[in-house]
Amino acid sequence: MTDKRLFEEIDRRMKEILARSPAADLEKNLRALMQSAFSRLDLVAREEFDVQREVLARTRAKLAELEAKLAELEKKL
């Protein structure tokens, strides 16, 4: 189960439980508590992670290309 699905499942189940009880304040407080806990975890969105992975891959490719050119120039000297 992916992290997103896990959180959605937790949210869905909590809504079901709380819908059957007069605990609207509990839900509000629990959501605030969970948001606070997750904000301290220093999490990154999957989309941002994928973008940074692509940037890193391009940077590595460019570095390899530049290292090869440098080696070729050093051979000529």
C-alpha positions in Angstrom: 0.0 0.0 0.0 1.5 3.4 -0.9 1.9 6.1 1.7 -0.8 8.2 0.1 -3.3 5.3 0.1 -2.4 4.5 3.7 -3.1 8.1 4.8 -6.3 8.1 2.8 -7.4 4.8 4.4 -6.6 6.1 7.9 -8.6 9.3 7.1 -11.6 7.3 5.7 -11.7 5.0 8.7 -11.4 7.8 11.2 -14.3 9.7 9.4 -16.4 6.5 9.6 -15.7 6.1 13.3 -16.3 9.7 14.1 -19.4 10.0 12.0 -21.0 7.5 14.4 -20.1 9.4 17.5 -20.6 13.0 18.7 -16.8 13.6 18.6 -16.5 16.4 16.1 -14.1 18.2 18.4 -12.0 15.1 18.7 -11.7 14.8 15.0 -10.6 18.4 14.7 -8.1 18.0 17.4 -6.8 14.7 16.1 -6.4 16.2 12.6 -4.4 19.1 14.1 -2.2 16.6 16.0 -1.6 14.5 12.9 -0.7 17.5 10.8 1.7 18.7 13.5 3.3 15.3 13.6 3.7 15.0 9.9 5.0 18.6 9.5 7.9 17.6 11.8 8.8 14.6 9.7 10.3 16.7 6.9 8.5 14.8 4.2 8.7 15.6 0.5 5.9 15.3 -2.1 6.4 12.5 -4.6 6.2 15.0 -7.5 9.0 17.1 -6.0 11.1 14.0 -5.4 10.7 12.9 -9.0 11.7 16.3 -10.3 14.8 16.4 -8.2 15.7 12.9 -9.3 15.5 14.0 -12.9 17.6 17.1 -12.2 20.2 14.9 -10.5 20.3 12.4 -13.4 20.9 15.3 -15.9 23.6 16.8 -13.7 25.4 13.4 -13.5 25.2 12.9 -17.2 26.6 16.4 -17.8 29.4 15.8 -15.3 30.4 12.6 -17.0 30.4 14.4 -20.3 32.6 17.2 -19.0 35.0 14.7 -17.3 35.4 12.9 -20.6 36.1 16.2 -22.4 38.6 17.2 -19.7 40.4 13.8 -20.0 40.6 14.2 -23.8 42.0 17.7 -23.4 44.6 16.5 -20.9 45.7 13.8 -23.3 46.3 16.4 -26.0 48.5 18.4 -23.7 
